[in-house]
Amino acid sequence: MKRSILACLAGLLTWIVVVSVIDRVLRLSLPNYTAAEQTLQFTLGMKWARLLMAIVTSVAAGAVTGWISQSSRWAPLIAGSVVFVMFIPVHIAVWNRLPVWYHLTFLLTIIPAVLVGALMVPRRNKDFNMVYSASR
């Protein structure tokens, strides 16, 4: 239980760190991105870059959550759900400033991306490890 809670917290922290790093890269690499961020007047390319950022960030958060929790199937789902719930009020607040497809793509890919990230982590097989250790 403690490990699952730690895994969820680490996944959420990973989400924050990774999104911050990628956002800085976008600010440095895309012309006018910083100004567009203030007004939400993104070009189509900027919108797709932001969606890709959210997906990459969610996969990374899922991988960390899955790596720490190892045996918990619920920890990645909980971490992804927390991120999803945190962004609902944000997207409601700016609903009229961005296209519906953008909001739906962002919101509907968070939890699946976290789960994919968690599946990417190799699982330890307790039974195999016990047999292998006992045979030594």
Secondary structure in CASP SS format (residue, H / E / C, confidence):
PFRMAT SS
TARGET T0000
AUTHOR 0000-0000-0000
METHOD secondary structure of the structure
MODEL  1
M C 1.00
K H 1.00
R H 1.00
S H 1.00
I H 1.00
L H 1.00
A H 1.00
C H 1.00
L H 1.00
A H 1.00
G H 1.00
L H 1.00
L H 1.00
T H 1.00
W H 1.00
I H 1.00
V H 1.00
V H 1.00
V H 1.00
S H 1.00
V H 1.00
I H 1.00
D H 1.00
R H 1.00
V H 1.00
L H 1.00
R H 1.00
L H 1.00
S H 1.00
L C 1.00
P C 1.00
N C 1.00
Y H 1.00
T H 1.00
A H 1.00
A H 1.00
E H 1.00
Q H 1.00
T H 1.00
L C 1.00
Q C 1.00
F C 1.00
T C 1.00
L H 1.00
G H 1.00
M H 1.00
K H 1.00
W H 1.00
A H 1.00
R H 1.00
L H 1.00
L H 1.00
M H 1.00
A H 1.00
I H 1.00
V H 1.00
T H 1.00
S H 1.00
V H 1.00
A H 1.00
A H 1.00
G H 1.00
A H 1.00
V H 1.00
T H 1.00
G H 1.00
W H 1.00
I H 1.00
S H 1.00
Q C 1.00
S C 1.00
S C 1.00
R C 1.00
W H 1.00
A H 1.00
P H 1.00
L H 1.00
I H 1.00
A H 1.00
G H 1.00
S H 1.00
V H 1.00
V H 1.00
F H 1.00
V H 1.00
M H 1.00
F H 1.00
I H 1.00
P H 1.00
V H 1.00
H H 1.00
I H 1.00
A H 1.00
V C 1.00
W H 1.00
N H 1.00
R H 1.00
L C 1.00
P C 1.00
V H 1.00
W H 1.00
Y H 1.00
H H 1.00
L H 1.00
T H 1.00
F H 1.00
L H 1.00
L H 1.00
T H 1.00
I H 1.00
I H 1.00
P H 1.00
A H 1.00
V H 1.00
L H 1.00
V H 1.00
G H 1.00
A H 1.00
L H 1.00
M C 1.00
V C 1.00
P C 1.00
R C 1.00
R C 1.00
N C 1.00
K H 1.00
D H 1.00
F H 1.00
N H 1.00
M H 1.00
V H 1.00
Y H 1.00
S H 1.00
A H 1.00
S C 1.00
R C 1.00
END
